[in-house]
Amino acid sequence: MNKRIEKWIPSAIKAIEKSGIVKADGTIPKEYNGYISSFGAAVMQSGLKAAIAFNENTESGSVYGKSPLMRAILEIMNGEPPAEGATLLAYVLSNDTIETKSAVLDATIALKLAIRTFKLVEGDAQ
């Protein structure tokens, strides 16, 4: 496993806890596992910017939106919660490098692994 991914897993767990997707009983709606799992495939098919734009700006057909995951990825990469109004797309657009793409993908993998440390349940609106 990539050392950066391994190093970011504790940060990913903290980002999940702060994201608002964890229910009061400590569980996460299983939809979020699907969202983060499909994000990597979306990057490969559509490109990084398109995948982020779609995931940041959609609430999907579910009661759960995907944007908390995009904010969590940004938090993992920066090591601190994003400023109010900061978005992963804005970050990627202003830092359009191979290193940024690699960091986003590594943070995504760390987030994917971290989500699976929580109990995933059929969800109801929080």
HUWO-V242189 format. One record per residue. N is the residue number from 1. RES is the residue in one small letter. PHI is phi in radians with two decimals (none if undefined). BURIAL is # if it has 9 or more other ideal C-beta (glycine too) atoms within 8 Angstrom, else .. Layout:
# HUWO-V242189
n = (N/N)
res = (RES/RES)
phi = (PHI/PHI)
burial = (BURIAL/BURIAL)
This chain:
# HUWO-V242189
n = (1/2/3/4/5/6/7/8/9/10/11/12/13/14/15/16/17/18/19/20/21/22/23/24/25/26/27/28/29/30/31/32/33/34/35/36/37/38/39/40/41/42/43/44/45/46/47/48/49/50/51/52/53/54/55/56/57/58/59/60/61/62/63/64/65/66/67/68/69/70/71/72/73/74/75/76/77/78/79/80/81/82/83/84/85/86/87/88/89/90/91/92/93/94/95/96/97/98/99/100/101/102/103/104/105/106/107/108/109/110/111/112/113/114/115/116/117/118/119/120/121/122/123/124/125/126)
res = (m/n/k/r/i/e/k/w/i/p/s/a/i/k/a/i/e/k/s/g/i/v/k/a/d/g/t/i/p/k/e/y/n/g/y/i/s/s/f/g/a/a/v/m/q/s/g/l/k/a/a/i/a/f/n/e/n/t/e/s/g/s/v/y/g/k/s/p/l/m/r/a/i/l/e/i/m/n/g/e/p/p/a/e/g/a/t/l/l/a/y/v/l/s/n/d/t/i/e/t/k/s/a/v/l/d/a/t/i/a/l/k/l/a/i/r/t/f/k/l/v/e/g/d/a/q)
phi = (none/-0.97/-1.05/-1.16/-1.06/-1.03/-1.16/-1.47/-1.03/-1.04/-1.14/-1.16/-1.08/-1.11/-1.12/-1.11/-1.07/-1.49/-1.28/1.59/-1.58/-1.47/-1.30/-1.00/-1.50/1.48/-1.74/-2.19/-1.02/-1.08/-0.99/-1.14/-1.10/-1.15/-1.06/-1.27/-1.16/-1.43/-1.10/-1.05/-1.13/-1.12/-1.11/-1.18/-1.38/-1.87/1.76/-1.07/-1.12/-1.13/-1.12/-1.15/-1.00/-1.10/-1.31/-1.34/-1.89/-2.20/-1.77/1.01/-1.36/-1.57/-1.33/-1.82/-1.55/-1.63/-1.06/-1.04/-1.22/-1.17/-1.15/-1.13/-1.06/-1.09/-1.12/-1.08/-1.16/-1.54/1.37/-2.73/-1.05/-1.16/-1.11/-0.95/1.49/-1.26/-2.26/-1.13/-1.08/-1.07/-1.09/-1.14/-1.11/-1.53/-2.28/-1.43/-2.32/-1.09/-1.10/-1.14/-1.05/-1.09/-1.13/-1.09/-1.15/-1.13/-1.12/-1.12/-1.14/-1.05/-1.15/-1.05/-1.18/-1.18/-1.02/-1.30/-1.46/-1.67/-1.34/-1.70/-2.34/-1.05/-1.76/-2.09/-0.99/-1.28)
burial = (././././#/././#/#/./#/#/#/./#/#/./#/#/./#/#/#/./././#/#/#/#/#/#/#/./#/#/#/./#/#/./#/#/././././#/#/#/#/#/#/#/#/#/./#/./#/./././#/./#/#/#/#/#/#/#/#/#/#/#/#/././././#/././././#/#/#/./#/#/./././././././#/#/./#/#/#/#/#/#/#/#/#/#/#/#/#/././#/./#/#/./#/././.)
